[in-house]
Amino acid sequence: MAAYDVLVIGAGNLGLWTAYHLAKRGVQRIAVCERSWAGYGATMRSAGIMRQQGGSETAVKLGKWSRELYQQLGAELGVDSGFREVGYYVVASSPMEKAVFQRLVELRTANGIPNEWLEPEELCTRVPYVDWSRFVGATYTPTDGYVEPAIVMRNIVMAARARGVELFEQCEVRVIEPLQSGYRVETSRGVFEAERIVNAAGPRGARRIGELLGIDVPVAASRHMVVSFPERPVEIPPAFPMMFVLASGFYLRPDEQGVLLGFSNPLEQADPSDRFLLDFDWNYFERLRPEWEATIPSLAGKTIGRAWTGSIDYTPDQLPIIDEPRFGFYVLAAGGHGIMWGPGLGMKMAELIVEERVSELPAEEIRLSRFAEGQLAADAIHLPFPH
Ligand SMILES: Cc1cc2nc3c(=O)[nH]c(=O)nc-3n(C[C@H](O)[C@H](O)[C@H](O)COP(=O)(O)OP(=O)(O)OC[C@H]3O[C@@H](n4cnc5c(N)ncnc54)[C@H](O)[C@@H]3O)c2cc1C
């Protein structure tokens, strides 16, 4: 008999939430193997945006479940969940975007998410520090917010271990060999045997882990950048609502006493370096500067307290993967939304393993084979990712 019922590869947000949900469903022997330290991949580098305003049914549902799960976990542990509910404006820059956004309000509302379309006149009253003459309107959800990635990691590690999950750090998975029943896994910390394996190895591992069994997992990595202004201009209130200017690919949220600004260059290509820490593209930062300075004039000329880059994961349609392409071998990927969807993705992966089905999500938005079939739907609300 294999030593573990399930071995999860990768202790990022996805892998740990999967292990936690499996343990909660009564699976006894669960190992999580992490090449580095828990959370030290994309997860801890993220900006923590927690948005239910998705651009597809899957995105909307995963956002809703994940928000609830973060809060439930805080309550279960008796510590803060790390979630801050400040509300979120997703901003439309053209009539075409406006039409798409207005359709999405219906989808979100039908799924129980408070969401409304607002014209610039109303937005000028609500958010007076933004120059709304540049935009055609925005959608708004008051229950969106952000999480602190470090707190999220603290909580999910604590909760998974409390339920008996064994976490092996500095444990790189190198070889996977199918057995008559289950798998033999060679790692930098020795050999494991498990009945089932979950590939949750993120932007810098999911594809390679798939290759070990000859399975194509189209998860790639590209550069994403974040800067933080330590002080908030007086015009911007504390705990101000977040905003995402979809067409320009930048977003803002509160960060301690200041303001965090995240952005991706639409011309960014897949990064083949295998690193999480990448060069900061100051040239692009300067090219984007007129955009955000014109949008929020009070931010112009503010000094920067910190700036960082990270490898963000993406799939060709920005949607997740929740699938079992080979008996007992599962693939889980977030399509670049692993903070806002991670808890929900872990819940659905546990459902697939225990019940052999994924309920409530459209199969065409989550199954791995859609990429080979070329039947891609695409999520309407996402960062600019490489094509
Ligand atoms: C700068 C930045 C900002 C972001 N902002 C947001 C945001 O605001 N909201 C949002 O929803 N998403 C955001 N993201 C995306 C989000 O961080 C990711 O989608 C999410 O963290 C992916 O989680 P994961 O568990 O799949 O990957 P990871 O966190 O990378 O975890 C995978 C783990 O697998 C390990 N691993 C890889 N190969 C092996 C191996 N062979 N053996 C053992 N272990 C292995 C890695 O070391 C890693 O720790 C951001 C990303 C970046 C880089």
The ligand as a Gaussian input file, in Angstrom:
#p B3LYP/6-31G(d) Opt

LIG

0 1
 C        3.554000      40.246000      -8.795000
 C        2.329000      39.360000      -8.792000
 C        1.100000      39.884000      -8.399000
 C       -0.036000      39.069000      -8.403000
 N       -1.198000      39.589000      -7.952000
 C       -2.306000      38.802000      -7.880000
 C       -3.513000      39.314000      -7.344000
 O       -3.569000      40.469000      -6.933000
 N       -4.590000      38.481000      -7.283000
 C       -4.535000      37.187000      -7.743000
 O       -5.541000      36.491000      -7.687000
 N       -3.389000      36.689000      -8.262000
 C       -2.284000      37.451000      -8.330000
 N       -1.116000      36.947000      -8.821000
 C       -1.125000      35.563000      -9.310000
 C       -1.059000      34.599000      -8.136000
 O        0.016000      34.958000      -7.301000
 C       -0.870000      33.177000      -8.652000
 O       -1.895000      32.875000      -9.576000
 C       -0.919000      32.164000      -7.533000
 O       -0.029000      32.489000      -6.504000
 C       -0.588000      30.786000      -8.089000
 O       -0.576000      29.883000      -7.000000
 P        0.060000      28.460000      -7.221000
 O       -0.094000      27.734000      -5.949000
 O       -0.491000      27.865000      -8.470000
 O        1.598000      28.775000      -7.576000
 P        2.840000      29.074000      -6.623000
 O        2.512000      30.008000      -5.545000
 O        3.986000      29.442000      -7.518000
 O        3.093000      27.669000      -5.944000
 C        3.627000      26.574000      -6.678000
 C        4.742000      25.993000      -5.852000
 O        5.225000      24.823000      -6.495000
 C        6.586000      24.702000      -6.198000
 N        7.210000      23.794000      -7.158000
 C        7.439000      23.980000      -8.484000
 N        8.047000      22.915000      -9.009000
 C        8.201000      22.009000      -8.008000
 C        8.784000      20.716000      -7.941000
 N        9.330000      20.131000      -9.013000
 N        8.791000      20.078000      -6.741000
 C        8.245000      20.663000      -5.635000
 N        7.698000      21.896000      -5.647000
 C        7.668000      22.560000      -6.828000
 C        7.093000      26.126000      -6.308000
 O        8.300000      26.293000      -5.588000
 C        5.936000      26.923000      -5.721000
 O        6.123000      27.248000      -4.359000
 C        0.039000      37.717000      -8.827000
 C        1.274000      37.199000      -9.222000
 C        2.400000      38.006000      -9.195000
 C        3.719000      37.403000      -9.608000

